[in-house]
Amino acid sequence: MEPQWAYDVRDQCQQMGIAFFMKQMTKKAPIPDDLLVREFPDLRRCLAD
């Protein structure tokens, strides 16, 4: 996977207020520090919708 793809998705999630969770890179390569984001959805918001 191209790291830029993950950066693009992360940025789009931030712009839209959507949680982003980066699990792993291709072939278990280390995740760059600025992509190591582990966010979860706000369940209160999900249940209210």
C-alpha positions as CSV (number, residue, x, y, z in Angstrom):
1,M,0.0,0.0,0.0
2,E,1.2,3.5,-0.8
3,P,1.5,5.5,2.4
4,Q,0.0,8.5,0.6
5,W,-3.3,6.6,0.3
6,A,-3.5,6.3,4.1
7,Y,-2.5,10.0,4.5
8,D,-5.3,11.0,2.0
9,V,-7.9,8.9,3.9
10,R,-6.7,10.2,7.3
11,D,-7.0,13.8,6.0
12,Q,-10.5,13.2,4.6
13,C,-11.7,11.6,7.8
14,Q,-10.4,14.6,9.8
15,Q,-12.2,17.0,7.5
16,M,-15.5,15.2,7.9
17,G,-15.2,14.4,11.6
18,I,-15.0,10.7,11.1
19,A,-12.8,8.4,13.3
20,F,-9.7,7.0,11.6
21,F,-7.9,3.8,12.8
22,M,-4.6,2.8,11.0
23,K,-4.1,-0.9,11.6
24,Q,-1.1,-1.9,9.6
25,M,0.9,-1.2,6.5
26,T,1.7,-3.7,3.7
27,K,3.7,-6.7,4.8
28,K,3.5,-5.5,8.4
29,A,5.9,-2.6,7.7
30,P,6.1,-0.1,10.6
31,I,3.5,2.6,10.5
32,P,5.0,6.1,10.2
33,D,4.5,8.0,13.5
34,D,2.3,10.7,11.9
35,L,0.0,7.9,10.6
36,L,-0.2,6.0,13.9
37,V,-3.8,7.1,14.6
38,R,-6.1,4.9,16.6
39,E,-9.5,6.7,16.9
40,F,-12.8,5.1,17.6
41,P,-16.3,6.5,16.7
42,D,-18.2,8.3,19.4
43,L,-20.9,5.8,20.3
44,R,-23.1,8.5,21.8
45,R,-23.2,10.2,18.4
46,C,-23.8,6.9,16.6
47,L,-26.7,6.0,18.8
48,A,-28.3,9.4,18.5
49,D,-28.4,9.2,14.6
